[in-house]
Amino acid sequence: MGGVRIGLVGGLGWPHAKQVASQVNALGAHIATVWDPDEKNVAEFVERFGINEVAPRPEAMIGTVDGVIVADDTSCVHGKLALPFLDAGVPTFVDKPLATTVSEAVALVKRAERGGAPLMSVSALRYANAVRQYRDEADRLGAAKSMVAVGTNVNDRPFHFYGIHATQLLVAVMGVGVTAVQALDNQDQRILKLRYPDGRSATIVLVEGYRSYVLTGHFDGGTRVYEVGADPERFNRMVADIVTMIRTKRAPEIMHETLETIRILSAAEESRASGDEVRVSHEGV
């Protein structure tokens, strides 16, 4: 089989790996080999998608694929699976979250830089129609003064697990540079208050069981409400960028936004534990 050869690392029992496998053929790519610690997941996956190669360990894929997707998006520690590929210069996508601490996220980015590996990690919300709509009218709207992003949360997991979606959506519009975060609990809601050095502010509201995303922004040119409803194409657009990165060996310019989401959510975890507002450091990134 021709085209871009992709290795899938972990997460074979979860929807994202299956979505990727269903879409890449139309993009001139194919899943060449897979690995997962769960043999049952491997067996079911290779039968469903007709995969011929199963790697005995992740690093065995090096030299046999053009790029890899670390598809485990539930453990929150799966970023470590990317290390041998980053060291070998293999284009690598790490499903969200990249990490749950700033130090771990920065270490992965620096490891990729040292190894010459294109690295990408992002929530598919970055590719939502709402973001595209905003960009179409950004020049007319002008600067964002304040913003509220509402999204889903799983309250017994770190903010990074599902809070990353609403945060990535907000960062895509507000940009980077948050200086302080305050986390507040309100029954089934987790509220994150963000401050910027230029006086702007933003709020992220994470609601247990909520199944949609809404972004309300107050701009120099007026107020806009962007609703993120059923938009299956956002995942397709993300996969297309992953394949392009692997093919060209050039990552899209989004990692600064991804690092910002990790900074915000890590500060939110610290704030929730202490009850205090937490300053956000941008040193070393």
Salt bridges, closest charged atoms under 4 A:
GLU59 OE2 - ARG57 NE 3.64
ASP66 OD1 - ARG5 NH2 2.95
ASP73 OD2 - HIS16 ND1 3.17
ASP73 OD2 - LYS96 NZ 3.89
ASP87 OD1 - ARG111 NE 2.58
ASP95 OD2 - HIS16 ND1 2.74
GLU137 OE1 - ARG140 NH2 2.95
GLU137 OE1 - ARG224 NE 3.52
ASP185 OD1 - ARG190 NE 3.45
ASP198 OD2 - ARG200 NE 2.99
ASP220 OD1 - LYS145 NZ 3.79
ASP231 OD2 - ARG237 NH1 3.73
GLU257 OE1 - ARG126 NE 2.58
GLU260 OE1 - ARG263 NH2 2.53
GLU260 OE1 - HIS282 NE2 3.37
GLU269 OE1 - ARG272 NH2 3.24
GLU277 OE1 - ARG195 NH2 2.74
